[in-house]
Amino acid sequence: MQSSRRIRTLCEAALFMAASLALSYLKIPIGVVFGGFGGSVDLVMIPLIVFAARAGASWGVTAGLLFGTLKFFLGGGAAVNWESMLLDYSLAYAAVGLGGLLRKTKHPLTLGALLGCLCRFGIHYLSGVTIYAQYMPEVFMEKTMTSPAVYSLLYNGSYMLPNTVLALLLCAFLEKPLRKWIQPEA
């Protein structure tokens, strides 16, 4: 990559991470309603998805990793240990950047949003099955909990499903207006 393109991409990464960080303060808490630790519906993934679609997966993953770490420290993140901080913030948002793998498809934003959201959910699910299994309540969503896998699926699905739907709708709406801007440069 040319030096000037690299600097421009680096500046774009900083701007999109800043936009995501600003959007992280506008949220609807969901997880706490169910007696859990957190989880919210917000728009933080949208700038990360758009950036990944423009710059590619390696840049998107890096921006997501840095954003997730900043979100933990600057956005009031909560974690029970360093592993949960790493999984639920740094790696979860890095996974959103994997949407950049689909940047050369016909619908890079929409498909990138779907892939990024599914990958982020996968990281949260893994965290729930491993780290948060010890905090599994006996009853969750009016269901008796006997399996950390089911608990993690329900808990993380309670906020990731609305986030995924929101990301898909917004990215589908932005697909056409941003098409020329996100196309890879020759």
C-alpha positions in Angstrom: 0.0 0.0 0.0 1.3 3.4 -0.9 2.4 5.6 2.0 -0.3 8.3 1.3 -3.1 5.6 1.0 -1.9 4.0 4.3 -2.0 7.4 6.1 -5.5 8.1 4.7 -6.7 4.7 5.7 -5.2 5.1 9.2 -7.0 8.5 9.5 -10.3 7.0 8.3 -9.9 4.2 10.9 -9.5 6.8 13.6 -12.6 8.7 12.5 -14.7 5.6 12.3 -13.5 4.3 15.7 -14.3 7.8 17.1 -17.8 7.6 15.6 -18.4 4.2 17.1 -17.1 5.4 20.5 -19.5 8.4 20.3 -22.4 6.1 19.4 -21.6 3.8 22.3 -23.0 6.3 24.7 -26.4 6.2 22.9 -27.7 2.8 23.9 -30.7 0.9 25.1 -29.6 -1.5 27.9 -31.1 -5.0 27.4 -29.0 -7.6 29.3 -29.6 -6.0 32.7 -33.3 -6.3 32.2 -32.9 -10.0 32.3 -30.8 -9.9 35.5 -27.5 -10.2 33.6 -24.3 -8.2 33.4 -25.0 -6.1 30.3 -25.7 -6.1 26.6 -27.4 -3.3 24.8 -28.9 -2.3 21.5 -26.8 0.4 19.8 -25.3 1.6 16.6 -21.6 1.1 17.3 -21.1 -1.6 14.7 -22.3 0.5 11.8 -19.1 2.7 11.4 -16.9 -0.4 12.0 -18.8 -2.3 9.2 -18.6 0.6 6.8 -14.9 1.0 7.5 -14.2 -2.7 7.0 -16.2 -2.7 3.8 -14.0 0.1 2.5 -10.6 -0.9 3.9 -10.8 -4.7 4.1 -10.7 -7.3 6.8 -7.2 -6.7 8.1 -7.9 -3.0 8.7 -11.4 -3.7 9.9 -10.3 -6.3 12.5 -7.6 -3.9 13.7 -10.0 -1.0 14.0 -12.5 -3.3 15.8 -9.9 -4.6 18.2 -8.7 -1.1 19.1 -12.3 0.2 19.4 -13.4 -2.7 21.6 -10.4 -2.0 23.9 -11.2 1.7 24.0 -14.9 1.0 24.6 -14.0 -1.0 27.7 -11.8 1.6 29.2 -13.6 4.8 28.1 -17.2 3.6 27.8 -17.8 2.1 31.2 -17.0 -1.5 30.3 -17.7 -4.3 32.8 -15.8 -7.6 33.0 -15.3 -10.2 35.7 -11.7 -10.8 34.7 -9.2 -10.0 31.9 -10.4 -12.9 29.8 -13.9 -11.6 29.7 -12.6 -8.1 28.9 -10.6 -9.6 26.0 -13.5 -11.7 24.7 -16.5 -9.4 25.2 -14.8 -6.2 24.1 -11.5 -6.5 22.1 -12.1 -9.7 20.2 -15.9 -9.3 19.9 -15.5 -6.0 18.0 -12.5 -7.3 16.1 -14.8 -10.0 14.8 -17.1 -7.3 13.4 -14.2 -6.3 11.1 -14.3 -9.7 9.5 -17.2 -8.3 7.5 -14.4 -6.7 5.4 -13.8 -10.2 3.9 -16.9 -9.5 1.8 -15.9 -6.1 0.5 -15.7 -7.3 -3.1 -19.2 -8.8 -3.2 -22.3 -7.2 -4.8 -23.6 -6.2 -1.3 -20.5 -5.5 0.8 -22.2 -3.6 3.6 -25.2 -5.9 4.1 -23.3 -9.1 3.8 -20.4 -7.7 5.8 -22.9 -6.7 8.5 -24.3 -10.2 8.6 -20.9 -11.8 8.8 -19.6 -9.3 11.4 -22.6 -9.7 13.6 -22.5 -13.5 13.5 -18.8 -13.5 14.3 -19.3 -11.0 17.2 -22.2 -13.2 18.5 -19.9 -16.2 18.3 -17.3 -14.5 20.5 -20.0 -13.5 23.1 -21.5 -17.0 23.0 -18.0 -18.5 23.7 -17.5 -16.1 26.6 -20.9 -17.0 28.0 -20.3 -20.7 27.8 -16.8 -20.5 29.3 -16.5 -17.5 31.6 -20.0 -16.6 32.5 -21.3 -20.2 33.0 -20.6 -19.9 36.7 -23.0 -17.0 36.9 -25.9 -18.9 35.2 -29.1 -18.4 37.1 -31.4 -21.2 37.9 -34.2 -19.5 35.9 -33.7 -17.2 33.0 -36.4 -15.8 30.7 -38.9 -17.9 32.7 -37.0 -21.1 31.7 -35.1 -23.4 34.0 -31.4 -23.3 33.0 -29.5 -26.5 33.1 -27.0 -25.8 30.2 -24.5 -22.9 29.9 -24.9 -23.3 26.1 -28.6 -22.6 26.2 -28.1 -19.8 28.7 -25.4 -18.1 26.6 -27.5 -18.5 23.5 -30.6 -16.8 25.1 -28.6 -14.2 27.0 -26.4 -13.1 24.1 -29.2 -13.5 21.6 -31.3 -11.1 23.7 -29.2 -8.1 22.6 -27.3 -9.4 19.5 -30.4 -10.3 17.6 -31.8 -6.8 17.8 -28.3 -5.4 17.0 -28.0 -7.6 14.0 -31.4 -6.7 12.6 -30.6 -3.0 13.2 -27.2 -3.3 11.5 -28.7 -5.2 8.5 -31.4 -2.7 8.0 -29.1 0.3 8.2 -26.4 -1.2 6.1 -29.0 -2.2 3.4 -30.2 1.4 3.5 -26.6 2.8 3.2 -25.5 0.3 0.5 -26.5 2.3 -2.6 -25.5 5.8 -1.4 -22.0 4.5 -0.2 -21.4 2.1 -3.1 -18.8 4.3 -4.9 -17.1 5.3 -1.7 -16.6 1.8 -0.4 -15.5 0.2 -3.7 -11.9 -0.9 -3.5 -9.6 1.5 -5.3 -7.6 0.2 -8.3 
